[in-house]
Amino acid sequence: MKTPKDINGLEIIGCCCDVDMSKWEEYMDNTTKADCSIIEKHIKKYLPELYDSLGLEFYNPYRHQSYKKEGLFIYTHSAIEYFIKYY
């Protein structure tokens, strides 16, 4: 599965600090590496407040640790995983 380019919206579920280990494992189960550039474009379009608060216009050395699976992006910034539902 490639990182989806055509989506209709995003919804923040939370970050790794907000969930217990079993929920984190559920989110991370069966994920594959994601194209972080595509995720950042979606965040800029659908979640501009998150884009601004994370300063995504600047280089993020953790961005390549981002993942995806059906219906979920896991975007990594400053060693924190953000769980973002896409539809």
VMD Tcl script that draws the C-alpha trace (Angstrom):
set ca {
  {0.00 0.00 0.00}
  {1.39 3.37 -1.01}
  {0.83 6.47 1.08}
  {-2.58 7.78 -0.12}
  {-2.38 11.01 -2.10}
  {-6.14 11.51 -2.43}
  {-7.95 11.75 0.88}
  {-10.94 13.75 2.10}
  {-9.76 14.78 5.54}
  {-7.74 14.11 8.66}
  {-8.61 13.77 12.33}
  {-6.06 13.73 15.16}
  {-6.53 10.74 17.43}
  {-3.70 11.69 19.78}
  {-0.04 11.05 20.30}
  {2.01 8.29 21.90}
  {1.89 10.15 25.23}
  {-1.93 9.93 25.25}
  {-2.28 6.15 24.90}
  {-1.27 3.11 26.92}
  {1.12 0.50 25.55}
  {-1.59 -1.89 24.33}
  {-3.27 0.89 22.31}
  {0.11 1.99 20.92}
  {0.80 -1.59 19.81}
  {-2.64 -1.74 18.18}
  {-1.95 1.46 16.23}
  {1.54 0.31 15.21}
  {0.54 -3.25 14.28}
  {0.83 -4.02 10.54}
  {2.19 -0.60 9.60}
  {4.61 0.15 6.80}
  {6.91 3.09 6.14}
  {5.08 6.14 4.84}
  {6.04 8.92 2.45}
  {6.43 11.70 5.00}
  {6.22 14.43 2.35}
  {2.70 13.33 1.42}
  {1.63 13.20 5.07}
  {3.02 16.70 5.65}
  {1.07 18.04 2.65}
  {-2.13 16.50 4.03}
  {-1.45 17.97 7.48}
  {-0.86 21.40 5.94}
  {-4.17 21.20 4.04}
  {-6.46 19.55 6.62}
  {-4.82 20.34 9.99}
  {-3.14 23.74 9.56}
  {-3.03 24.32 13.34}
  {-0.98 21.15 13.81}
  {1.23 22.09 10.87}
  {1.97 25.46 12.47}
  {2.39 24.17 16.02}
  {4.91 21.52 14.91}
  {6.74 24.00 12.68}
  {6.57 21.66 9.70}
  {7.91 24.35 7.40}
  {11.28 23.50 9.00}
  {13.31 20.31 8.74}
  {12.13 17.46 10.98}
  {14.89 14.85 11.50}
  {12.32 12.30 12.75}
  {10.00 12.55 9.73}
  {11.39 9.39 8.13}
  {10.14 7.37 11.10}
  {6.56 7.89 9.96}
  {4.24 4.98 9.16}
  {0.88 4.21 7.64}
  {-1.79 1.59 7.47}
  {-5.33 1.54 6.18}
  {-7.10 4.57 7.66}
  {-4.18 5.72 9.84}
  {-1.06 7.83 9.50}
  {1.57 7.76 12.24}
  {3.60 10.94 11.80}
  {6.75 11.21 13.92}
  {8.02 14.59 15.10}
  {10.58 15.12 17.88}
  {10.42 11.39 18.70}
  {6.67 11.69 19.35}
  {4.25 9.68 17.22}
  {1.06 11.47 16.22}
  {-1.81 9.14 15.34}
  {-3.90 10.71 12.59}
  {-6.98 9.10 11.10}
  {-7.53 9.75 7.41}
  {-10.67 9.27 5.35}
}
mol new
graphics top color blue
foreach p $ca { graphics top sphere $p radius 0.5 }
foreach p [lrange $ca 0 end-1] q [lrange $ca 1 end] { graphics top cylinder $p $q radius 0.2 }
display resetview
